[in-house]
Each structure stands twice: as structure tokens, then as C-alpha cells.
Amino acid sequence: MKNSLETKLGIFVALTVLAAVLIIETLGSADIFSRGYLVSAQFDTAQDLKVGDRVKMAGVEIGRVEKIALADNKVSVTMKLNTDAMVKTDSKAVIEFTGLMGQNFVAISFGTPDAPKAAAGTVLETREQPDLNAIMAKLDNAAGGIQNLTKSFTGDKIDNLLGPLTDFIKQNSGPITATIANVKNVSSQIAAGQGTIGKLVYDQALYNSALTTVSNLQDTAASANEVIASAKLVMSDVRAGKGTFGKLLTDDTLYRATTSSMTNLNSILLKVNQGQGSVGKLVNSPEFLDNAKLSLQKLDKAADGLEDTGPLSVIGLMANQFGL
């Protein structure tokens, strides 16, 4: 009987221990039986993160939080990762929450494909996530502001705001009614196609004219595009030295001939200025100038003599001159 009782008691204790281990493993409070390696990350705040919380990558669990401690004004979080977890040295850790009840976990990014795999003892880079409590506080403040705003537009304050407008409407009810009637009448005429605006809206001839104008503008634009294309083609030919203008602008022979002509002209003008050659002597000789003046004086005297002689005397002089 004694042996039977001890046996039952031992079986009960063993089952209790096994159940406790299974419960602890299920709740994530310990990770005794799994293999893995430890990495750490340092955060400004743990945000209610607890030992045993999950560590995830792209939503897949890859480990558990092993230890949380303060170190150098930071919160050092040690994580035990599965051996097959492909965490890279440039992966970043961030504390996130799965719901409004504060279930936090550590999310680790993939990192770059070429980066080496993180080894035991690696300190991962971190990225801070907004605190849920701070977010809720901001939402509470926003709700309070909205509530105060709604209170400011209730009761007497609304009457104070709308009172002058109500009095204005009461005092000018007649003109306002007439204005509304006129607007209604005008809108009815426009809907019936009457008046200038009504014809502009409903007249088919105006629509056709506008359509024709748009078509003409399109044709003009097309013609302008053709002219521009032709001008571009002509300019391309000119740049390529084609045609008369192209040769005039790009032919070196014409440039050299023009330069030579200008040089020759400059030489000729220089000689003329220096009194060389026939033209130079004519331009610069004082004797030629005196002879020209004397000839002009003789012509002037001869003209005066002809005026005094008369037509018959002139004919007689001409006859004597030719031996008639």
C-alpha cells in the first residue's frame, strides 16, 4: 500500500513538473530546451518588453528575449536566436507591439544579402519605435481639444455668432427674396436658350463656329510645324554647306577671296591717299584743282556771253565756227 502511494505521488509530481515546463515553454517565459545563439541590442526604452517575449523576422518567430538590463544609459536586450535564423550583421532591431494591450516583441530586419551572418555576441543596430503610451496620450489630448471646440460652439455662443446674420436676413428679406427670384428667372431663361448666355450655351451655330475655329487653329498649328520643320531642314543644309547660302557661309574659298579683295582695296585706297597713280594724282594734285576751277570760270563767262548775244548771234557764231 505504501509503495503504491509513493508511486502515485511520484507520478503526480513528474506530471506536475512536465506540465509546468510545457506551460512555461508555451507562455514563452523560458527557452530551456531549444538551441541557439545570443545577440544583443541597445534601446532608449524597453517599452514594457519582458523576458520571454518573441523575436520575429518578417512576422516569423526566430527566437525569444533572454535578458533585459540597464547599461550605459541604455536598455540592453539580449536575445536567443534559433540556429537557422539568418540574421545579418547589418540587420536592425526595433521593439514593436502587436495590439493595444501592450504585447511587445522585437522585430529584426533582413539586412543586405551580401552582409555576413551575425555570430554569437553580435550587437545589432536599433531603430526606435514611437511609444504606445505617448501615442495614446496624444490621442487623448486631441480628443480633449475636439471636445473643447464643440463646447465653444454650443448655447449662447452660437446665438452670438449667428445673431447679426439673422437680423440682417430679417431686415432685408424683401430684397433677398427679389434677388433669388431674379436669379431663378435668369437661370430659367438660360435653360430655355434665351438671351446672350442662353444662346452661347445652347446655340448649335456657335458650337459649330467654335469647332471650326478650333479646327482652323489645329490646321494652322500643323502648318506652323511644317514651316518650322522646313526651316530646320534648310538650316541643316546651310550648316552642311549645301546650296548657295551654305557655300557662302561655309566655303573657305569665298572667305579667302573676300579677304584678298579687301586687302587689295585697302592697298589701292592707300596708294590713292598717298597720291600714287592717275587717280591719286587727280585727287591729291593742286594743279588739277586749279585747272578745274579755271575751266569752271571760263564756262561761267561763256554762259554769260551767250545770254547777252541772243539766239541769232549764237547761230551766226556757230556757223562761222563750222565755216558755213
PyMOL commands that set and color helices and strands:
alter all, ss='L'
color gray80, all
select helices_A, chain A and resi 2-27+132-152+156-171+173-191+195-202+204-239+243-250+252-273+277-284+286-309+311-322
alter helices_A, ss='H'
color red, helices_A
select strands_A, chain A and resi 36-43+54-57+60-71+74-82+92-97+104-108+123-126
alter strands_A, ss='S'
color yellow, strands_A
deselect
rebuild
show_as cartoon
